[in-house]
């Protein structure tokens, strides 16, 4: 019989690079884990780990076993959860890695409603920047990211596509004038969320029909957080180029005024990503994903709000 439990212990030892950490996860002693790995090596007839007092290193055989079995551990765990889930309410923890601005504006309200409906589910959420890489595949259940998925081992679904809006406070426009054409941007302090782009490379992109325009802009403030950009606009500091869903409520309330609305802007997409094959989704995950797509609402600018 294959020593499946010992193989899963071996995967944890390699993943956490420690007998002690693997022992803590599996509620065993480090000595017991070490003994089980030795038994696994004996049953397979190969050495899997090179052990010293300070480090653990994989042998060639160990590398093969870990590479083939790391994803299997996730699959087995998911299958067991599905068996338990068949006649039970959704329960357990969902580990979410999500975009800061999307989480603050949209996801926070959805989580509150979801947890009211599924009170036995726990959510652990880590907020990341728009360009943050996905966590290792065994360290998250759900991720929200911008742009196309690069990790072909995960599954993605489009959540929303958004455009951008140029806007400012009334006080800023009263002091600095209202831009009515793209060339007017050279007269303004133009702030956006640059995500690491160097200041001398900053451009705002617009479209007029099939014609595209990359307009160089200047600012005296640099930041990588769109919510902070919005608050600076509300304070009258600058004109901003921001995701529409982030500024829609303030525009609808008359706190920010959209300008240059005769031009279209770039669009961006946000995806929900998970590392499970659809057939192996735990019940709490299926419920969460269905809830997101059934209840998602994205703030938008009301049509009766005239742009200046």
N, C-alpha and C positions, 0 to 999 in steps of 0.2 A: 504494500500500500504506500502511495506517495506521502511523504511527511509534509502535508500542506501547511499545517500550523507552524512548523519549524521554518519552512520557506518564508512565510509571512513575517516571522520574527526576524529572519535574516534580512529581508527587505527593510524593515524598520531600523535595524542596526546600521545598515548602509546609509539609509536616508538621513538619519539623525547623527550619523558619525559617532555613535556612542552606545555602549552597552547599557549604561545607566539611563540615558534618555529613552531608549527602546523599552527598557524594563519599566520605567515610570508609565509610559503609554499603555503597556500591557498589564500593569498591576502585578509585576513580578519583581524579584530581586535581580540585580545585575549578575550575580553568580548563577542564578537559575537560567538566565538568558544565555550566558556564556556556555553553560553545559549543554543547552539545547542546540546551539550552533555547532558545537563539537560533535554531538550525536548526528546532526544533519550531514556534516562532513564525512563522518564514518559510514553513514548509510549510503551516501553517494560515491564514496571511495575517492574523493578529491578534496584538496585544500581550497577553501573559499576565501579565507582572510589571512593576511599577513599581520600578525599582532605584535605590537611592541608595547612598552609601558606607556607610551605617549600617543601613538597613532594607530589607526586601522587602515589597511590598504587592501584592495581587492586583488586576488589572483586573476589570471586569465579566465579560469572557470567561474570564479565569483562574478566577474564582469558580465559574462554571458547569462548567468542565472539572474542577476539583478536586472539586466536590461530586458529580459523576457518576462520577468515576473512583477516588475514595479507596477505596470498598468493592470496586471491581473489582480493585484491586491485591491485596487479600486473597484474592479468589476465584481469580485467576490463579495466585497462589503456591500455593494449596491444590490446584488442579487439577494443576499441575506436580509437586507432591509426591506426589499419588496415582499419577501415571504412573510415577514413580521407585519408589514403594512396591510396585508390583504383584508384583515378583519379589524383594523384599528384606525383611530383617528390619526391624522398627520401629527408627528411629533419628532423631536430631535432638533439639532442645530443646523442652520444654513449659514455657511461662510460666504460673505459677499465682498467682492472687490469692486468699487464703483467710483465713477467720476465725481469730483467734489461738487461742481455746479449743478449737474443733473440730480445729484442726491439731495442737495439743499432745496432746489426748486420743485422737483417732481417726486423723487423717490421717498422723501421723508413722509409725505402725506399718505402715500400708498402703503408704506410699512405700518403706519399707525392703524390703518383700516384692516390690513392683512392680519396683524397680530390680535386684533379684536375678534376676528372670525376664527383664527386658528391659534388658540391660547396655549396649546401644548408645544408650539414651535418656538425656538429661540433663534435670534438673528445676531450674528457677529459680523459687523460691517467695517471695512477698512476703506478710507477715502484716498483716492489717488489723483494725480494730475491727468490731463487729457492724453498725454503721450506716455503715460506709465505702462511699462511692460506687464503682460499677464504674469501672475504668480506661477510657481511650479504647478503642474497639473493636479497634483494631489493635495494642494493647499488652498483650493477654493472650490465652491460649489456653483456660484454664479458670479459672473463679472460683467460690468458694463463698460464698453470702450468705444472710442471714436474710430472711424475708418474701417477698412476691410480686415478680416481676420487673417493673420499670418500662420497661426498654429493649426495645421490641418488635422491634428488629432482631437481638436475641440469642435463643438457645434455652435453655430451662431444664428440668431434671428434678428432681423431689423426691428428696432424699437421705434425710432422716429428719425425723420430727416428735417433739419432746420436750416433757415437762412439767417442772415444778419441784418441788423438795422442800425443806421446812423442816427444818433439822437443826442440831445443835450437838454439841460435845464433851461427854463425860461430866463432865469437871471443871466446865464452864460450868453444866450443868444441876444439878450438886450444889450449886453456890454460889447459883444464882439461881432454882432451882425449875423444874419441868417444865410448860410451857403445855399445858393440856388443852382450852382453848376459845379462840376468836379474841379475846375480850375480854382474855385474859391477855397478849396481845402488848404491851399498853401498859406492862407491867412489865419489858420486856426491851429490851436493846440489839439492834436488828434491822438487820442489814447485808445489802445486796444489791449487784448491779452496776448502777449507775444510768444509764450511757450518756448522761450530760449532763442528766438530769432534775434540777431544782433540789431541794435538800434539803427544803424546806417542801411539796413536791408528792409526797413519797414515800408510796406505798400498796402493800400486798400484796393481790393479788386471789385470792379463793377462791370455790369453788362448792360448794353443798350441794344436790344434785338440780338443779332449775331455778333455784334462788336464787343470785344472785351477791353477793359482799361485797367492797367495797374498803376495806381496813382501814388507816387512817393509822398509820405506824410512825415511830420515831425512832432515830437512831444518832449516835454521836460520831466515826464514821469514814466517809469518802466516797471511793469508788474506782470506776473504770470497767473493772476486770478481774476476771472471775469466778474465775480460778485464784487470784488474790491473796485474794479473798473466802474461798475454801476454806481457804487456809493460815491465815488469821486465825481461822477457825472451829476448825481443828485446834489452834491455840494457846490456845483457850479464851476468845477475846476477846468473841464475840457469838453470837447466834442468826443463821442465815443462810437466805435464800431463793434457791436456786441451781438451775441446770439439773440435772436428775437424772443425766444421763450424766456430768457433771463430778464428782459426789460419790458415785456408786454404789459404786465400788471401796472408798472409805474407809468407807462404811456397811456393806458386806459384811464388811470386816475388823474392824468394831467400833470404829473410830476416831471415827466420827461416829454420832450417834443421831438417826433421823428422829422428828419429832413432828407432831402435828396431821394425821396421815395419813388421818383420816376425811373430810377435805375434799379436793376436787380443785383443781387450780391452772390457770393459763393454760397454753396450749401455744404452741410456736413451731416454725417449719419452716425447714429449711436446704435450699437448692437448689444443684445443680451447673449452672453457666451457661457456655455457650460461644458464640462469635460466628459459628460456621460453620453453613451449611445442612447437614443430615445427610448429603446425598450428597457433600459436599465435604470431609468430615472426613479429615485426614491419617491414615495408618495408626497412627502412634504415639498419636494422640488417641483413635481408636476403641478401641485396646487399653487405654489408660488408663481411659477411661470404663467399658468392660466390666469391667475389673479392679475398679474401685471398687464397682460394684453387685454383682459376684459375691462379693466378699470382705469387704464392710462388716459389721462387728459393733459394736453400740452397748452400752456398759456399762449394766447395769440392776440394780435392787435385787432380791436374792434373796427369794423369797416366804417363806422360813423365817426371815427376819430380822424379828422383831416390832418394831413402832413403839411408842414410849412414849406 
